[in-house]
Amino acid sequence: MVDHTSSPYDQFKAYDIVKMLQPLTDEGSHYFRLEDGKMRMKLATLPPNSPWIMAKGTQGINCLLWHQIIFDRIVPYLPMKEKFVPIGCQSCWKVVVKPRTLQQLFHLHEMQKKLDLPAKAGIETRPSVPGLYGGYFYNRTIEAGWGCYDIVKSALLENRVLAPLVDEVDEFGKTTRIILKRGCTELEHLMGDSSKWEVTPEQEFIEAMVTNYLVDESVNVNQPEHFVWNIKRRWIEFAWKNGDPTYMLYTGGKPLYPPYVTYHQPELLIPPRDEILFRKF
């Protein structure tokens, strides 16, 4: 919030939305349009490398603005004491399911489609998140999150492949493979304990300015079928790369690549070692 008794310079600095949004122009993803000076994305496209399949869109959740622009591009340039978690992110409550295998990931994806809740599933490629696979169900209040947790837990128990995930608990008896959390993991890594997040007048001022001068590019897009095929293919390749043998359930029992020819323990080699080493061609 700006103190209007401050100097003209201080006010210019506080209202300098051009400087605030400069990281987006520097990286070349956005531009200030001529007709009104508002910033917009140069080219809005479907991300070809996304690891996620959306079972149902998250209407009303603007991750592009809140996380990718405000938190990732603007917050890092603020002094530590002024950094914040965007208001929208503070009201995002996610039920997270952590499959152990590719088979469980495919079953979770089908379960998400049947439940018809805002959700996604995919492989975890973020360095800040442990584990290979993840499924997320989105809610706007903690009360909705608690209800969603119960629904998802019941659905897991009804699926023979997914039910074992519910059995994994910590020393307090709380489930560890299905949890309810607040916001994205990256937010908590930077800003600490999510139960202590708060909204300050300063961040309200910044967020209102950014929202006013940034063209809203959010659209609820359904992933076309050929994108889903590509993602599932990469799921299988990811499972193979990470030593998950259930990938063979989706390759007709065949390995993606032929096994190595090995030469250790020569007494076990067939044909005999001498024939292999000294065969004349």
The 8 nearest C-alpha neighbors of each residue, nearest first, counted from 0:
[[1, 201, 204, 200, 2, 203, 202, 205],
 [0, 2, 3, 13, 10, 201, 204, 5],
 [1, 3, 4, 5, 0, 10, 9, 6],
 [4, 2, 5, 1, 10, 6, 7, 9],
 [3, 5, 2, 6, 1, 7, 10, 9],
 [4, 6, 3, 2, 9, 7, 10, 8],
 [5, 7, 9, 8, 10, 4, 3, 11],
 [8, 6, 10, 9, 11, 5, 12, 3],
 [9, 7, 11, 6, 10, 12, 5, 13],
 [10, 8, 12, 6, 7, 11, 5, 13],
 [9, 11, 13, 7, 12, 8, 14, 6],
 [12, 10, 8, 14, 9, 13, 15, 7],
 [11, 13, 9, 15, 10, 14, 8, 7],
 [12, 14, 10, 11, 15, 9, 1, 16],
 [13, 15, 11, 12, 16, 10, 208, 1],
 [16, 14, 12, 17, 18, 13, 11, 19],
 [15, 17, 19, 18, 14, 20, 209, 208],
 [18, 16, 20, 15, 19, 21, 14, 31],
 [19, 17, 21, 16, 20, 15, 22, 12],
 [18, 20, 16, 17, 21, 15, 73, 22],
 [19, 21, 17, 18, 22, 23, 16, 73],
 [20, 22, 18, 24, 23, 19, 17, 25],
 [23, 21, 25, 24, 20, 72, 26, 19],
 [24, 22, 21, 26, 25, 29, 20, 28],
 [23, 25, 27, 21, 29, 26, 22, 30],
 [26, 24, 22, 27, 23, 21, 28, 29],
 [25, 27, 23, 24, 28, 22, 29, 21],
 [28, 26, 24, 25, 29, 23, 30, 41],
 [27, 29, 26, 41, 23, 40, 24, 30],
 [30, 28, 40, 41, 24, 39, 23, 27],
 [29, 31, 38, 39, 24, 32, 41, 40],
 [32, 30, 38, 36, 37, 39, 33, 29],
 [31, 33, 36, 37, 34, 38, 30, 35],
 [34, 32, 36, 35, 31, 37, 30, 38],
 [35, 33, 32, 36, 37, 31, 38, 39],
 [34, 36, 37, 33, 32, 31, 38, 212],
 [37, 35, 32, 31, 33, 34, 38, 212],
 [38, 36, 212, 31, 35, 213, 32, 214],
 [39, 37, 31, 213, 30, 214, 32, 212],
 [38, 40, 214, 29, 30, 213, 41, 31],
 [39, 41, 29, 42, 28, 43, 30, 38],
 [42, 40, 29, 28, 39, 30, 43, 27],
 [41, 43, 40, 44, 28, 29, 39, 45],
 [42, 44, 40, 41, 45, 216, 46, 28],
 [45, 43, 46, 42, 47, 41, 40, 220],
 [44, 46, 47, 43, 222, 49, 220, 48],
 [45, 47, 48, 49, 44, 43, 226, 50],
 [48, 46, 49, 45, 226, 44, 229, 230],
 [49, 47, 46, 50, 230, 229, 45, 51],
 [48, 50, 51, 46, 47, 230, 52, 45],
 [51, 49, 121, 122, 230, 48, 52, 123],
 [52, 50, 121, 120, 49, 119, 53, 122],
 [51, 53, 119, 120, 121, 54, 227, 50],
 [52, 54, 119, 55, 118, 51, 56, 120],
 [53, 55, 112, 118, 119, 111, 52, 117],
 [56, 54, 117, 53, 118, 116, 115, 57],
 [55, 57, 117, 58, 219, 53, 54, 118],
 [56, 58, 117, 60, 59, 55, 137, 118],
 [59, 57, 60, 56, 219, 61, 117, 218],
 [58, 60, 61, 57, 139, 219, 217, 56],
 [59, 61, 58, 57, 62, 87, 91, 139],
 [60, 62, 63, 64, 65, 59, 217, 87],
 [61, 63, 65, 66, 64, 60, 67, 88],
 [64, 62, 67, 61, 65, 66, 68, 217],
 [63, 65, 68, 62, 61, 66, 67, 69],
 [66, 64, 62, 69, 85, 63, 61, 68],
 [67, 65, 70, 62, 68, 69, 63, 64],
 [66, 68, 63, 71, 64, 70, 65, 69],
 [67, 69, 72, 64, 71, 66, 70, 65],
 [70, 68, 73, 65, 72, 66, 71, 64],
 [69, 71, 66, 74, 68, 72, 73, 67],
 [70, 72, 67, 68, 69, 66, 73, 74],
 [73, 71, 68, 69, 70, 74, 22, 75],
 [74, 72, 69, 75, 76, 70, 71, 19],
 [73, 75, 70, 77, 76, 82, 72, 69],
 [76, 74, 77, 73, 72, 71, 70, 82],
 [77, 75, 74, 73, 78, 72, 19, 82],
 [76, 78, 74, 75, 82, 81, 79, 73],
 [79, 77, 81, 80, 82, 76, 75, 74],
 [80, 78, 82, 81, 77, 75, 83, 76],
 [79, 81, 78, 82, 77, 83, 190, 74],
 [82, 80, 78, 79, 77, 83, 201, 202],
 [83, 81, 79, 74, 80, 77, 78, 84],
 [84, 82, 85, 81, 74, 202, 190, 198],
 [83, 85, 86, 186, 88, 89, 70, 196],
 [86, 84, 88, 87, 65, 83, 89, 70],
 [85, 87, 89, 88, 84, 198, 90, 65],
 [88, 86, 89, 90, 85, 65, 91, 60],
 [89, 87, 91, 85, 90, 182, 86, 84],
 [88, 90, 86, 87, 91, 182, 85, 84],
 [89, 91, 88, 87, 139, 140, 92, 86],
 [90, 92, 139, 88, 182, 89, 138, 181],
 [93, 91, 181, 138, 144, 180, 139, 141],
 [94, 92, 137, 180, 136, 179, 95, 138],
 [93, 95, 179, 136, 178, 135, 148, 180],
 [94, 96, 135, 178, 177, 134, 93, 179],
 [97, 95, 177, 134, 176, 133, 98, 135],
 [96, 98, 133, 176, 132, 134, 177, 95],
 [99, 97, 103, 132, 100, 104, 133, 96],
 [98, 100, 97, 103, 132, 101, 131, 130],
 [101, 99, 103, 102, 98, 104, 243, 245],
 [100, 102, 104, 103, 245, 246, 238, 105],
 [101, 103, 100, 105, 104, 245, 106, 246],
 [102, 104, 106, 100, 101, 105, 98, 161],
 [105, 103, 101, 107, 102, 106, 98, 108],
 [104, 106, 108, 102, 107, 103, 101, 109],
 [107, 105, 103, 109, 104, 108, 110, 102],
 [106, 108, 110, 104, 105, 109, 103, 111],
 [107, 109, 105, 111, 110, 106, 120, 104],
 [110, 108, 106, 112, 111, 107, 105, 113],
 [111, 109, 107, 113, 108, 112, 106, 114],
 [112, 110, 108, 114, 109, 113, 54, 107],
 [111, 113, 54, 109, 115, 110, 114, 108],
 [114, 112, 110, 115, 111, 109, 116, 54],
 [113, 115, 111, 116, 112, 110, 151, 154],
 [116, 114, 112, 113, 111, 55, 117, 54],
 [115, 117, 114, 118, 55, 111, 136, 54],
 [118, 116, 55, 57, 56, 137, 136, 54],
 [119, 117, 136, 135, 54, 55, 116, 53],
 [118, 120, 53, 135, 52, 54, 134, 51],
 [121, 119, 134, 51, 52, 133, 108, 135],
 [122, 120, 51, 50, 133, 132, 52, 134],
 [121, 123, 132, 50, 131, 133, 124, 234],
 [124, 122, 132, 131, 125, 133, 121, 130],
 [123, 125, 122, 126, 131, 50, 128, 132],
 [126, 124, 127, 128, 123, 129, 122, 185],
 [127, 125, 128, 124, 129, 123, 130, 185],
 [126, 128, 125, 129, 185, 184, 188, 124],
 [127, 129, 126, 125, 130, 123, 184, 124],
 [130, 128, 127, 131, 126, 123, 125, 132],
 [131, 129, 132, 128, 123, 97, 99, 133],
 [130, 132, 123, 122, 129, 133, 99, 124],
 [133, 131, 122, 123, 98, 121, 130, 97],
 [134, 132, 97, 121, 120, 96, 122, 98],
 [133, 135, 120, 96, 95, 119, 97, 121],
 [134, 136, 95, 118, 119, 94, 93, 120],
 [135, 137, 118, 94, 93, 117, 95, 119],
 [138, 136, 93, 117, 118, 92, 135, 94],
 [137, 139, 92, 144, 140, 143, 91, 93],
 [138, 140, 91, 90, 92, 143, 137, 141],
 [141, 139, 143, 142, 138, 90, 92, 144],
 [140, 142, 144, 143, 92, 145, 139, 138],
 [143, 141, 145, 144, 140, 146, 139, 147],
 [144, 142, 146, 140, 141, 145, 138, 147],
 [143, 145, 141, 147, 142, 146, 138, 92],
 [146, 144, 148, 142, 147, 143, 141, 149],
 [147, 145, 143, 149, 144, 148, 150, 142],
 [146, 148, 144, 150, 149, 145, 143, 151],
 [147, 149, 145, 151, 146, 150, 94, 152],
 [150, 148, 152, 146, 147, 151, 153, 145],
 [151, 149, 147, 153, 148, 152, 154, 146],
 [150, 152, 154, 148, 153, 149, 147, 155],
 [153, 151, 155, 149, 154, 150, 148, 156],
 [154, 152, 156, 150, 155, 151, 149, 157],
 [153, 155, 151, 157, 152, 156, 150, 158],
 [156, 154, 162, 152, 161, 158, 157, 153],
 [155, 157, 162, 153, 154, 158, 152, 161],
 [156, 158, 154, 155, 159, 153, 162, 161],
 [159, 157, 161, 155, 156, 160, 162, 154],
 [158, 160, 162, 161, 157, 156, 163, 155],
 [161, 159, 158, 162, 103, 163, 106, 102],
 [162, 160, 155, 158, 163, 159, 164, 103],
 [161, 163, 156, 155, 164, 159, 158, 165],
 [164, 162, 166, 165, 161, 160, 167, 159],
 [165, 163, 162, 166, 176, 161, 167, 98],
 [166, 164, 163, 167, 162, 174, 176, 177],
 [165, 167, 163, 164, 168, 174, 162, 176],
 [166, 168, 165, 164, 174, 175, 176, 169],
 [169, 167, 174, 173, 172, 175, 166, 170],
 [170, 168, 172, 171, 173, 175, 174, 167],
 [169, 171, 172, 168, 173, 174, 167, 175],
 [172, 170, 169, 173, 168, 174, 175, 167],
 [171, 173, 168, 169, 170, 174, 167, 175],
 [174, 172, 168, 169, 171, 175, 170, 167],
 [173, 175, 168, 167, 177, 176, 165, 172],
 [174, 176, 168, 177, 167, 178, 173, 169],
 [177, 175, 97, 164, 96, 174, 178, 167],
 [178, 176, 96, 95, 175, 174, 97, 165],
 [177, 179, 95, 94, 175, 180, 176, 174],
 [180, 178, 94, 93, 95, 144, 148, 92],
 [181, 179, 93, 92, 178, 94, 182, 95],
 [180, 182, 92, 91, 93, 193, 183, 89],
 [181, 183, 91, 88, 92, 89, 180, 184],
 [184, 182, 185, 186, 181, 187, 88, 180],
 [183, 185, 187, 186, 188, 182, 128, 127],
 [184, 186, 188, 183, 187, 189, 127, 182],
 [187, 185, 189, 184, 188, 183, 190, 84],
 [186, 188, 191, 190, 189, 184, 185, 193],
 [187, 189, 185, 186, 191, 190, 184, 127],
 [190, 188, 187, 186, 191, 185, 184, 82],
 [189, 191, 187, 186, 188, 192, 83, 84],
 [190, 192, 187, 188, 189, 193, 186, 195],
 [191, 193, 194, 195, 187, 190, 196, 188],
 [194, 192, 195, 196, 187, 191, 181, 190],
 [193, 195, 192, 196, 181, 197, 191, 89],
 [196, 194, 193, 192, 197, 191, 190, 198],
 [197, 195, 193, 194, 198, 192, 84, 89],
 [196, 198, 195, 199, 84, 83, 89, 86],
 [197, 199, 86, 202, 200, 196, 203, 83],
 [198, 200, 201, 202, 203, 197, 83, 204],
 [199, 201, 203, 202, 0, 204, 198, 205],
 [202, 200, 0, 204, 199, 203, 205, 1],
 [201, 203, 205, 204, 199, 200, 206, 198],
 [204, 202, 200, 206, 201, 205, 207, 199],
 [203, 205, 201, 202, 207, 0, 206, 200],
 [206, 204, 202, 208, 207, 203, 209, 201],
 [205, 207, 209, 203, 208, 204, 202, 210],
 [206, 208, 210, 204, 205, 209, 203, 211],
 [209, 207, 211, 205, 206, 210, 212, 204],
 [210, 208, 206, 212, 211, 207, 213, 205],
 [209, 211, 207, 213, 208, 212, 206, 214],
 [210, 212, 208, 209, 213, 207, 214, 37],
 [213, 211, 37, 209, 210, 38, 208, 214],
 [214, 212, 38, 210, 37, 211, 209, 39],
 [213, 215, 39, 38, 216, 37, 212, 210],
 [214, 216, 217, 213, 39, 210, 64, 218],
 [217, 215, 214, 218, 40, 39, 43, 63],
 [218, 216, 215, 61, 219, 63, 64, 62],
 [219, 217, 220, 216, 58, 215, 61, 221],
 [218, 220, 56, 58, 221, 217, 57, 59],
 [221, 219, 218, 222, 56, 45, 223, 217],
 [220, 222, 223, 219, 56, 53, 55, 54],
 [221, 223, 220, 226, 224, 227, 53, 52],
 [224, 222, 226, 225, 221, 227, 220, 228],
 [223, 225, 227, 226, 228, 222, 229, 221],
 [224, 226, 228, 227, 223, 229, 222, 230],
 [227, 225, 229, 224, 228, 223, 230, 222],
 [226, 228, 224, 230, 229, 225, 231, 52],
 [229, 227, 225, 231, 226, 230, 232, 224],
 [228, 230, 226, 232, 227, 231, 225, 233],
 [231, 229, 227, 233, 232, 228, 50, 234],
 [232, 230, 234, 228, 233, 229, 227, 235],
 [231, 233, 229, 235, 230, 234, 228, 236],
 [232, 234, 236, 230, 231, 235, 237, 229],
 [235, 233, 231, 237, 232, 236, 230, 238],
 [236, 234, 238, 232, 233, 237, 246, 239],
 [235, 237, 233, 239, 238, 234, 240, 232],
 [238, 236, 240, 234, 235, 239, 233, 241],
 [237, 239, 243, 235, 241, 236, 240, 246],
 [240, 238, 236, 242, 237, 241, 243, 246],
 [241, 239, 237, 238, 242, 236, 243, 235],
 [242, 240, 238, 239, 243, 237, 131, 236],
 [241, 243, 239, 240, 244, 238, 237, 246],
 [242, 244, 238, 245, 239, 241, 246, 100],
 [245, 243, 246, 242, 247, 239, 238, 248],
 [246, 244, 247, 248, 243, 102, 101, 100],
 [245, 247, 244, 248, 235, 249, 238, 239],
 [246, 248, 252, 250, 249, 245, 253, 244],
 [249, 247, 246, 245, 250, 252, 251, 102],
 [250, 248, 247, 246, 251, 252, 235, 245],
 [251, 249, 247, 252, 253, 248, 246, 254],
 [250, 252, 253, 249, 248, 247, 254, 246],
 [251, 253, 247, 250, 248, 254, 249, 246],
 [252, 254, 251, 250, 247, 255, 256, 248],
 [255, 253, 256, 257, 247, 252, 250, 258],
 [254, 256, 253, 257, 250, 239, 236, 247],
 [255, 257, 254, 258, 253, 259, 239, 236],
 [256, 258, 254, 259, 255, 253, 260, 261],
 [259, 257, 256, 260, 254, 261, 255, 253],
 [258, 260, 261, 257, 256, 262, 254, 263],
 [259, 261, 258, 262, 257, 263, 268, 269],
 [262, 260, 259, 263, 268, 264, 258, 265],
 [263, 261, 265, 264, 260, 268, 272, 267],
 [262, 264, 265, 261, 268, 267, 266, 260],
 [265, 263, 266, 267, 262, 268, 261, 272],
 [266, 264, 268, 267, 263, 272, 262, 271],
 [265, 267, 264, 268, 272, 271, 269, 263],
 [268, 266, 265, 264, 269, 271, 263, 272],
 [267, 269, 265, 266, 271, 270, 272, 264],
 [270, 268, 271, 267, 272, 275, 266, 265],
 [269, 271, 268, 272, 274, 275, 273, 267],
 [272, 270, 269, 274, 273, 268, 275, 266],
 [271, 273, 275, 274, 265, 276, 268, 270],
 [274, 272, 276, 275, 271, 277, 278, 270],
 [273, 275, 278, 272, 271, 277, 276, 270],
 [276, 274, 272, 273, 278, 277, 271, 270],
 [277, 275, 273, 274, 278, 272, 271, 279],
 [276, 278, 274, 273, 275, 279, 272, 280],
 [277, 279, 274, 275, 276, 280, 273, 272],
 [280, 278, 277, 274, 276, 275, 273, 272],
 [279, 278, 277, 275, 274, 276, 273, 270]]
